[in-house]
Amino acid sequence: MHYEYATRGTCSRTILFDLEDGKVKNVQFIGGCNGNLKGIGKLVEGMDAQEVISRVEGVNCGSKPTSCPDQLAQALKQALAQA
């Protein structure tokens, strides 16, 4: 299933991704640090959503209480709750 998540507190504005049988696919960040966020998308491709959450939830960006990886974790948690 395809999901779109509006981020909060980050340079990226939106995260687009698919969940197929609990696996993360086709992650795309809109806005933010292009190269780093493409890298995150490639690193988590095919991973179990719960594993991604456990690895990136709580990561902050400088003095901000969140980050793009943390927002990905929040997006995945929301998507899993809807499934």
C-alpha positions in Angstrom: 0.0 0.0 0.0 1.2 3.5 -0.8 1.5 6.1 2.0 2.2 9.9 2.1 3.3 11.4 5.4 3.5 15.2 6.1 6.7 15.7 8.2 6.9 18.0 11.2 9.9 19.9 12.4 12.3 18.9 9.5 13.5 20.4 6.2 11.8 17.7 4.3 8.1 18.3 3.8 6.7 14.9 2.9 7.7 11.3 2.9 6.3 8.9 0.3 6.7 5.2 0.7 5.1 1.8 0.2 4.6 -1.0 2.6 4.4 -4.5 1.2 4.0 -7.4 3.6 5.6 -5.3 6.3 8.6 -4.4 4.2 9.5 -0.8 3.3 9.7 0.1 -0.4 10.1 3.1 -2.6 11.0 5.7 0.0 11.1 9.2 -1.3 11.6 12.4 0.7 10.3 15.7 -0.7 12.5 18.6 0.3 15.4 18.3 2.7 19.0 17.2 2.1 18.6 15.4 -1.3 21.7 13.1 -1.2 21.4 12.1 2.4 17.7 11.3 2.1 18.2 9.3 -1.1 20.8 7.4 0.8 18.4 6.7 3.7 15.8 5.5 1.2 18.2 3.0 -0.4 19.5 1.8 3.0 16.0 0.9 4.3 14.7 -0.5 1.0 13.3 -4.0 1.6 13.8 -3.8 5.4 11.1 -4.8 7.8 9.3 -1.7 8.9 9.6 -2.5 12.6 13.4 -2.8 12.1 13.6 0.6 10.5 11.6 2.1 13.3 13.9 0.5 16.0 17.0 1.9 14.2 16.0 5.5 13.4 13.3 6.5 15.9 14.6 9.2 18.3 17.4 10.4 16.0 17.6 14.2 16.3 19.0 16.8 13.9 21.2 19.3 15.8 19.1 20.9 18.5 15.8 19.9 16.9 13.9 17.2 18.8 13.4 15.2 15.5 15.0 14.5 12.2 14.1 13.1 8.8 15.0 9.6 9.9 12.9 10.0 13.0 10.0 11.3 10.9 10.3 8.2 8.7 9.9 6.1 11.9 6.8 8.1 12.8 5.4 7.7 9.3 6.0 3.9 9.4 4.4 3.7 12.9 1.3 5.5 11.6 1.1 3.3 8.5 1.4 0.1 10.5 -1.3 1.3 12.9 -3.6 1.9 9.9 -3.0 -1.6 8.4 
